[in-house]
Amino acid sequence: MVSLKGTFADRAKDAIAHSLDRSFGPKLKEHMDYCTANPDQISKVTRVQQQVSEVKEIMMDNIEKVLDRGEKIEVRACTQFHTVCP
């Protein structure tokens, strides 16, 4: 992708609509074919993003469980000591 940017970035600034179709189209297809054929090389960032999302979801579940547990403890303490709870 870096080579595509280098090759076409300057030309794209002043290009008229569809003027780069013949030269850019085949290069883009070549890059897309490479990405499809080598997903392990392309998907490293995606894999890390998925792992971060999974960890985030687990942490949200854990926080929710801790809050639920805190509420249950508070209710038990109030009933055990016969106090008014907030």
C-alpha positions in Angstrom: 0.0 0.0 0.0 2.9 2.3 0.7 4.1 1.9 -2.9 0.6 2.7 -4.2 0.6 5.9 -2.2 4.0 6.9 -3.4 3.1 6.1 -7.0 -0.3 7.7 -7.2 -0.5 10.3 -4.4 1.0 13.2 -6.4 -0.9 12.3 -9.5 -4.2 12.0 -7.6 -4.1 15.6 -6.3 -4.6 17.1 -9.8 -6.3 14.2 -11.5 -9.6 14.5 -13.4 -12.3 12.1 -12.5 -11.6 8.6 -13.8 -8.3 9.6 -15.4 -6.4 7.1 -13.2 -8.7 4.2 -13.8 -6.5 2.4 -16.3 -3.3 2.9 -14.3 -4.6 2.6 -10.8 -7.2 0.0 -11.3 -4.8 -2.9 -12.0 -2.5 -1.9 -9.2 -5.4 -1.8 -6.8 -6.5 -5.2 -8.0 -3.0 -6.6 -7.5 -2.9 -5.2 -4.0 -6.4 -6.7 -3.2 -5.3 -10.1 -4.6 -2.2 -10.0 -2.4 -4.3 -9.1 0.7 -6.7 -12.0 -0.1 -3.8 -14.5 -0.7 -1.9 -13.4 2.4 -4.4 -12.7 5.2 -1.9 -13.6 7.9 0.3 -10.7 6.8 -2.6 -8.2 6.6 -4.6 -9.3 9.6 -2.0 -8.7 12.3 -3.5 -5.4 13.2 -7.0 -6.8 12.9 -6.1 -9.7 15.2 -4.8 -7.3 17.8 -7.9 -5.2 17.6 -10.1 -8.3 18.1 -8.0 -9.3 21.1 -8.4 -5.8 22.6 -12.2 -6.0 22.0 -12.4 -9.4 23.7 -10.4 -8.2 26.7 -12.6 -5.1 26.9 -15.7 -7.2 26.8 -14.4 -9.5 29.6 -13.5 -6.5 31.7 -16.9 -5.0 31.3 -18.5 -8.3 32.4 -16.2 -8.4 35.4 -17.0 -4.9 36.4 -20.7 -5.7 36.1 -20.3 -8.8 38.3 -18.3 -6.8 40.9 -21.1 -4.1 41.0 -23.8 -6.8 41.3 -21.8 -8.5 44.1 -21.4 -5.2 45.9 -25.1 -4.6 45.7 -25.9 -8.0 47.1 -23.4 -7.6 49.9 -25.0 -4.2 50.7 -28.5 -5.7 50.8 -27.4 -8.5 53.0 -25.6 -6.2 55.4 -28.7 -4.0 55.6 -31.0 -6.9 56.4 -28.6 -8.5 58.8 -28.1 -5.3 60.8 -31.7 -4.0 60.3 -30.5 -0.7 59.0 -31.9 1.5 56.3 -29.9 1.2 53.1 -29.5 4.0 50.5 
